[in-house]
Amino acid sequence: MIDICLQTDADTPAIESLMAEAFGPSRHERSVWNLRPGPPVASLCLVIRDEDEVVGSLRYWEVQLGWDIILLLGPLAVRPVMRGRGYGKQLIAESLRLARQGPWKLVLVSGEVDYYPKFGFVPAAPYGVAWPGFIEPERLQFLELVDGALDALPGGSLTVRPRGDQSRL
């Protein structure tokens, strides 16, 4: 039986094991981890269980884009032997449903170019996003939670920073 629910403290060991299995020991060296110094957004962090085993996890963090607080999707991880069963799609769909009920207007993801557009994500490159560290520009993608949010972004370069970081505004 498949069950999607909010993550709890009791899920932490299973999630850490899942992240290590899915992304390897150098996962914390990726530039995206620099944007996650604080706790994730608990109301959007989900696990998916198959027969009571955590087989997938999805977390979100709030980050700053210019002066705005937006969501950063990820990491999304599904146990490698369980991939291809739609668990990731289910986690994303449910989390975006929940995110649309919150105060956020945009979601940003550093992810697979051919995976996230099926959920409505579009390339972030045309919006002048400056990322802290190395990233392949095509991996950055936006999703509007509120229609017109991308059109409302100011022109020029917008730096993505951890929430509360006032440097380089």
N, C-alpha and C positions, 0 to 999 in steps of 0.2 A: 504494500500500500504506500502511495506517495503522499507526503504531507509537507506543506510549506508553512513555516512559522517564523516569528521573530527570533533572532539569536538571543541566547541567555548566557550568563557567565558559565553555566555548566557545559555549554557547547565549545568553549574556548579551546580546550585541548584537541578536540576533533577538528576544529577549524584550523588551528596551527599545523596539525599533521597534514590536513588537506592542502594548505597553502605550500608547505614544504614539498609535498608530492607533486603538485601541479606546476610550481614555479621554480623549484630548486633552491639550493642554499644561498645563492647570490641575489635572491629577490629583493632584499632590502637595499641593494646597491643601485637599483633603477631610480631614475630621477623622479618618478611619480611618488616614491615613498617620502621624498622631502616635503611633499604637500600634505602629509598625514601625521603631523606631530601630536595632535590631540586625539580625543576619542572620536569614533565614527558617529554618525547620526543613528542612534539606536532604533528610532521608529521606522527606519528603512533597511536595516540590516537583517537579512533573511538566511535561513538554512532550508535545504530541501532534504528530506529523509526518505529513504527507501527501506521499508521494513525496520524502522527505528534507527537505521545507520545514517549518519550525516554523509551525504554523497555530493553535496554542493553548498556553496556559500557565496553570498554577495553582500558587499558593504558599500556605504557611501560616506563621503566626508564633505563638509562645507569648506569651500575655498573662496578666496576673493578674486574677482576679475574686475580690475579697476576698483571702483568703490562698491560694486555689487557683490553680494554673497550668492554663490551658485553651488550646485552639487557637482561633486566629482564621483563618477561611478567607478567602482572597482576597489579591490580586486574581485573579479568573478572567477570562481574556480569550481570545477567539477572533477571528481576523482577520475583520473585518466582512463581507468578500465570501464567507467560508466558513461564516457562521452558518446554523443550521437543518439542519446535517448530523449533529448528535448529538455533536460533538467535546467540547463543554462537559460534557454528561452523562457521557461516557466518562471524562473527567478527574476529575470529582467522584466517580463510582462507584469508580474505582481508588484515588483518594486516601483515601476513607473506609475502604476495605478495609485499606489500609496503616495508617491512624490507629487502627483498632480493635486492631492488634497492639502499639500503644505504651502508654505509661503514662497517657494522658490519658483523662478521663471525659466531657468536654464539648467541643463545637465551637460557636463563635459566628460568625455571619456578618452583615454589613451588606449586604443584598442584595435582589433583586427579590422582592416579596411573593408573586407567583404562580409563581416558579421553584423555590425551595428546598424548599417543602413536599413536593414529589414524592420527595425524598430522605429525608423524615422530620423535617425541621426544623419547629419550632413557634415561635409568637411568644414573644419574651423579655420583653415588657412586664409580664406577670403576676409576674415574678420580681424586679422592682425594680432593673433594671440602669440604672446611671448611666453615661452615655457622655461622653467628654471632647470636648465641642464639640457643634455642631449635628448632629442627625440626625433624620430622620423616624422616630418610635418603631416604626412598623410594619415597618420594614426590618430591625430587629434580630431575629434568630431563633437558636434553640438546636437542637442535635442531641445526643442522648445517645449516647455511645459505650459507656457502661456503664449498664445498666438501673438506674433509681432515682437517677441522678446529679442530676437536677433536684429531686427530692423532698428530697435531702440538703442543698440550698443553705440557708444560714441566712436567716431572715426579714429584712425591712427592705431598705434600699438597698445594692446592691453596685456598687462602682465598677470599671469596666474600666480598666486601666492597662497601660502597657508592662511587660514582665517586669522585675522587679528594682526597680520604682518603689515605694517604701514610703510615699509620701505619701498622705494621705487614706484610710488603712486604717480 
